[in-house]
């Protein structure tokens, strides 16, 4: 039967040829890599038994670390849902670690993030974040950060146990783990829905501790996240409860421009909504540091400093607000 497409081919034959043509237009991996990928993906998709899964997942992990061509090719072969199933079903910690790292590598390609999310990857990644070894937890946190970079994904991730697990990694992880956790938490907290979740999960105390830990060198990460959370009422209350005000005042006077800016952002939120904070910040000598920041800080820092100074000017007639709580 003739098809209107060619007059001699069936529709199915024409579609097959078009598909082959589309595949040819895509950049292909080197021949040796392509053969390995084909064998490993075939093994994962045809073997129901987990024997050999470790070698296949580990091999794919290695080929996706730096090559976007390999990442795209693996996705085109339909491997992502299969890798997610292996991550869900495997009882071997090493296989889970390789699988979560493979998904991290694949997620570097922006067009693959949606495929990974649609395959249901978030919850098994969170399980690795909770129960894996240090490397596995770190790579799981990095994978969540990478996936959250696409805005709508942040809400989906926030609806799982990801945020409490990230907070736990922030508390007890290695420096790299803390860094991966802080980065992921920051990105997730860009979504308003996740700010309350992070505060309720206990993120404020470890962030404040990082402000005074010179060995970890994570003051900038902690401050940027606190600046996000300070716009939320629960975040403001918790920052005040852990007595962060003296630390923030000291940071306004330090040398790092970005840290001074973020400290001023947090202080502005705290002082705009609580006269006790205005009173206590004045006692701590914030006005002097703000005067200097208003003239030498970044453009944003200067704006924040001037707003804070205006708040203090309005409060000058007060010797102490009703019920003032000294620090």
N, C-alpha and C positions, 0 to 999 in steps of 0.2 A: 504494500500500500504506500502510495507516495505521500509525502508531507508537504504542506505549503511552504515549509522552510527552505527546502532544496529542490523539491520536485522528485527526488529519488530516495531520500533517506527518511526513516521513521523519526518521530519526535524524540524518542529515547536515544537513538543513535546520535542525533544532533546535540542533545543535551550532554551526552557522554563526551563528545568531542569538545564541546565548550568547556566542560569541567577540566579536561586535560589541558586545554589551552590556557585556562585561568591559572592552573597549577604551574604551568611552564613560565608564566609571567612573574611568579613569585621568586624571590631570591632563594636559592637552594643551598644547603650546607655543602661543605666539601664532601666528596664521594665517600671517603672513609667514615666521616661523621654520620652521613646519611644512612649508610649501611648499619652502623651501630644503633642509631635511633630506630630504624625500622625493625630491627631484631628485638630491641628491648621493649618497644611499644607493642609489638606483636605478642611477645611473651606475656606482658601484663594484661592484654585484652583477651587472650585465649587460654591462659592457665589459671584455673580456679584455685589451685593449691599454691600456698605462699612460697614454695621452694623456688629459689632463684629471684624472687621479688627484690630482695636486698640488693643484689648485683645490678639489676635493671634500674631501680630507683637511684642507686648511688651513681651509676654511669650517666644517667640523664641529668642528675644534679651537676656533675662535673662539666657536662657539655653546655649547660645553660648559664654558667657563672658569668661569662663575659660575652657570649655571642647572641645578639638579638636575632640573627638569622636562624640559629638553632632553636631559640625559644619559639619563634613563629612557626617553624616547621613542626616541632613537637605538638604545638596546639592544633595545627591543621590536621595532624594525624589522629586527633581526637583523644589525646592522652590525658588531658586535665581532669575530666570526670573520673577516669580510672585511677589516677594518682590520689584523688580525694577519697575514693573508696578504699584504697590500700591504707591511707592514713587513718580512716575510721576503723578498719577491720583488723589491722595487724596488731599482734600482741608483742611484737619485738620492738623494744625501745630504739634500737639502732635504725630499723626500717622507718619508724615514725620520725626520727630526727632527719634522716635523709629526705623523706617525703615532704616534711614541713619546709625544709630548706630549698627543695626543688620548687615548691609553690612560691616561696619568697623570690627565687630567681626569676620564675615566670612572671610574677607580678610586677617586675621592673618594667616590662613592656606595658604601656598604658592601656593598649587595646585588649589586653588579656585579663585585666582586673575584673571586668564584668563576667567573663566566662568562669573565672575562679569563684566569684561570689555565687553565680547561678548554680554551680556544682555543689554548693552547700559546704564550702571549705571552712567557714568561720568557726563553727562549734568544735570540729576536731582539732583545729589549730589551737583553740583555747584550752582544750584538754592537754595538749602538749605543753602549753604555757604553764599549766597548773602542776603537771606531774613529771615533766621531762628533766634531764640533767641540765647543767648550766648552759651548755651550748644550744641544746634544743629549745630551752626557754627563751634564750636570747634571740634565736632565729624566728621563733614563733612571734615574739613581740615585734621584731622587725617586719615580719610578714603582715601583721595587723596594721602597723604604721603605713606600710606601702599600700595596702588595700584601702585604708581610710583616706588616702589622698584624693580619692574621687568622692566628693562631698556626700552624696546620698548613702554611700557605704558606711559612713560614720554612724548613722542612726541604726542601721542593721547590726553593726558590730556592738554598739552600745546596748542593744536589747539582749545581748548574751551575758555571760559571766566574764567578759573580757576585761572590763575596767577593774573589778576587784582583783583579778589575777595579775593585772599589770601593776596595781598598787602593791601587791605582795612582792612582786619582782623588784619594785623600787625600794622596798624595805630590805629584802634579804639577798638580792642578786649581787653578782660581781660588779665592778665599775661599768664594764660594757653592758651588763644586764640592766643596771640602773639607768644608763644612758638610753638604751633602746626603749625601756619602759617609759622614761620621762618624755621622750620624743613622741611615742605613740599616744600617751595620755594628752599631751599638748594638742596633737592633731585631732583627737577625738573630741576634746573639749571646745573646739571651735563650734561644734554643734551645741546649741543651747540645751537640748535635751540631756546631753551627757554631763553638763556641769554639775547638776545636782547629784547624778549618779557617782561622780568622782568624789565629791565632798562626802557623801554618805558612805563611800567605800573607805574613807579614812586617808585621802591623799594629802590633806593639808599638813599634818605633823611631819611626815617624812620630807616633804618639800621644804618646810621651814628648817629642818635639821640640815638639809643640804646647803642652806645659805651660810652656815658656819663651819662646814667641813672643807677645809682648804686642801686636803689631800685628794679628794675626789674631783675637784675643779669642775663642779657642775652648778655653780651659782647662777650662771646665765640661764641654764635650762630651767632651774627651779623658779627663778624670778619671772621668766616669761610665762610659765604656766600659772603662777600665782596672780599675775596681772590679768590673765583670762578669767580666773575663778573669782577674783575680787569684784567683778561686776555683778555677781550673783549674790543675793541676800544671804543664802546659806554659807557661801564662801566667805563673805565678809565677817559673818558671826564666828566662823571657825578660825579664821586668821586672828581675830581678836582674842578668842578663847585660849589659843596656844601662846599668847604673849609675844607675837612677832614684831610688835611696834619698835622696840629698841633696835632690833637687827635691821629693820627697814630704814630707820633714821640713819644708822651708821652707813648703810649702803648708798644713801643719797650723797654722802660726802666722799665716797671712794673715787678712784680714778677711771674706772671703766665706764665709758659714756652710755653704752646700752644698758648696763646694770643700773646706773643712776636713773635713766629714763624709766625703766620698768619699776624700780622701787618707788619713784614718784607717782607712777600710775596707780600702784597698789595703795599708797598712802592717800591719794586723792579720793579713791573710792571709800576708804575707811573713814576719812575725816568729813566727807560730804554727808555721811549718814549717821554719825555718832559724835555728839559733842564731847563725850568722855575721851575719845581719841584725839580730838583737837586739843583738849586740855593737857593730856599726857604727852602728846607730841611736842607741845610748846615747852613743857618741863624738860624734855630731852634735848632741847636746843635745835629743833628742826628748822626754825625760822632762819637762823644764820646760814645753814647749809642750803636752804632754798634760795636765799638771796644770791648766793654764788652760782647756783644751778640756773637761775633765771637769766643770768647773763652769759654763762659759758657752756651750757648744756646743748644737746641736740635741739632741733627746732621743736620736736614734740615735747622734750623734757622741759624746755623753757615755757611752753604753754601750760604744762601741768604745774610747774613751780609757781607761775603767776596766779593760777587759779587757787592753789593752796594758800598762797600769801594773802589773797583776797579773803579767803575763809577765816584766816587767823586775824585779819584786821577787823572783821565783823565781830569777832569773839573777844577783842581786846578788853572790853569793859568787864568781862567776867573774871573773877578771881578763881573760879572753879565752878563747873556746872553742877546742878543739883544731882546728888548721888554720885559725884565723881569718884572713880576708882583709881587710886594711885598705882603706879607700877614700880 
